[in-house]
Structures are given as structure tokens and as C-alpha cells.
Amino acid sequence: MVVSPPGAQVRPHSTKETFVNRDQVKGTAKDVAGKIRRKVGEATGDVGEQVKGAGEQIAGKIQKGVGNVEQAAEDKSRDSRR
């Protein structure tokens, strides 16, 4: 049983299911790994690592974007079947 504090507004749960696809997860992971690599390169003064990290971040953002497009298409398809 969930008890809300006095005066709190309770929002109904959305009936729309949200799924995250593999490209979204992998893209986010690449983005984070690239950011870490770039920051390590900055801390150590290693320009090569900075560039590799930035490249990894870009690749991750692109992959996540592809996943977002795939997800939007899947959501649209799922909505049209209802």
C-alpha cells in the first residue's frame, strides 16, 4: 500500500509501455565510455586518447540516435495496431 503525503497530487500511471532497444543501450554505453576516455586523455595530456574518446562519443550518439528512430517506428507501429 502506498500512502501519499497530504496535498500530494497523484498522477495515473501511463498505459503506454516503454521499451529500450539494444542500439539505445549500446549507444549510451559507447558515449559514456568515450567521455571517460576523453577525460582521462585530458587529465594525462594525451591528445590521442582525447581524440579517440571524442570519436567514441560521436559513434555512441549516432548509435543511440539510430535506436531512437527504430524505437519511434516501433512505437508508431504498435500504436497503429491498437
ROZA-297391 format. One record per residue: residue in three letters; x, y, z of N, C-alpha, C, O, CB in turn. Coordinates in steps of 0.1 Angstrom, whole numbers, plus 5000, padded with zeros to 4 digits. Glycine has a CB too. Layout:
ALAXYZXYZXYZXYZXYZ
...
REM end
This chain:
MET500849885000500050005000500950125000501850135008499050005012
VAL500650224991501450344990500550454996499450474993501750374975
VAL501250535005500550645011501250775007502450785008500550635027
SER500450865001500950994997500851095008499851095016500151034984
PRO501751185008501751295018500451375016500051385004502951375018
PRO499951445026498751535024499051635014500151705014498351595038
GLY498151655005498251764995499051714982499051794973498951875001
ALA499551594983500351554971499351514960498251454962501251434975
GLN499751544948498951514936499351374931500551344930499051614925
VAL498451284929498751154924498451154909497251174905497851044932
ARG499451114901499251104887498950964883499650874888500451164879
PRO498050944874497750804870498950754862499550824855496450794862
HIS499150624863500250564855499850554841498750534837500550414860
SER500850574832500650574818500450424814501050334819501850634810
THR499550404805499250274800500250234788500250124784497850254795
LYS500950334783501850314773503150244778503850304787502250444765
GLU503550134772504750064777505950134770505850174758504649914773
THR507050134777508250194771509350084771509650024781508750314779
PHE509850064759510949964757512150034753512050134745510449854747
VAL513249994757514550044752515249944743515349824747515550094764
ASN515649984731516149884722517749874724518349954731515849914708
ARG518249774718519749744720520649854715521649884722520049614712
ASP520249924704521050034699521050154709522150214710520550074685
GLN519950174715519950284725520850254737521650344741518450304730
VAL520850134742521750094753523150094749524050154756521249954758
LYS523450034738524850024734525450164730526550194733525049934721
GLY524550244724525050384721525350464733526350534733523950454712
THR524450454743524750524756525950474762526750554768523550504765
ALA526250344762527450284768528650334761529650374767527350134767
LYS528650344747529750394740530050544743531150584744529550374724
ASP528950614744529050764747529750784760530650864762527650824747
VAL529250704770529850724784531350674784532150744790529050634794
ALA531650564777533050514777533950614770535050634774533050374770
GLY533350674759534150774752534450894760535550954760533450814739
LYS533450934768533551054776534651024787535551114790532251094783
ILE534650914793535650874803537050874796538050924802535350734809
ARG537150814784538450804777538950944774540150974776538250724764
ARG538051034770538451174766538951244779539951314778537251244760
LYS538151224790538551294802539951244808540751324813537451274813
VAL540151114806541451054810542551124802543651154807541450904809
GLY542251134789543251194780543551334783544651384783542751184765
GLU542451414787542651544792543551554804544351644806541251614794
ALA543251464814543951464826545451434825546251484832543251364836
THR545751344815547051294813547851374802549051364800547151154810
GLY547051464795547651534784547851454772548651504763548951594789
ASP547251344771547351254759546351294749545151254750547151104763
VAL546751364739545851414728545251304720544051304716546551514719
GLY545951194718545451084711544251014718543250984711546550974709
GLU544351004731543250944739542051044738540950994738543650924753
GLN542351174739541251264738540451254725539251254725541751414739
VAL541251244714540651224701539851094700538751094695541651234690
LYS540450984704539750854704538450854712537450804708540750744709
GLY538550924724537450934733536251014726535150974727537750994746
ALA536651124720535651204713535051134702533851134700536351334708
GLY535851054694535250974684534350864689533250844682536450904676
GLU534650804700533850704706532550764710531450704709534550634718
GLN532550884716531350954720530450984708529250964709531751094727
ILE531051034697530251054685529550924680528450924676531151114674
ALA530350824679529850694675528650644684527650594679530950584675
GLY528850674697527750634706526550714704525350664705528250644720
LYS526650844702525550934700524750894687523550894686525951084699
ILE525550864677524950814664524150684666523050674662525950804653
GLN524750594673524150464675522850484684521850424681525050364682
LYS522950564694521750594702520650664693519450634695522150684714
GLY521050754685520050814676519350714667518150724665520750924667
VAL520150624661519550514653518550434661517450404657520650424647
GLY518950404674518050334683516750414686515650354686518750304696
ASN516950544687515750634690514750624678513550624679516150774692
VAL515350634665514550624653513750494653512650484650515350654641
GLU514550384655513950254655512850244665511750184662515050144657
GLN513050294677512050294688510850364684509750324686512650344701
ALA511050484678509850564674509050494663507850494664510350704668
ALA509750424654509050354644508250234650507050204646509950294633
GLU508850164659508250054666507050104674505950044674509249984676
ASP507150214681506050274689504850304680503750284683506550394697
LYS505250374669504150414659503450284654502250284653504850494647
SER504250184651503650054646502749994656501649944653504749964641
ARG503249994669502449934680501150014682500149954684503349934692
ASP501250144681500050234683499050214672497850214675500450374684
SER499550194660498550174649497850044649496750024643499350194635
ARG498449944656497749814657496749814668495949714669498849704661
ARG496649914676495649914687494349964682493349964690496050004698
REM end
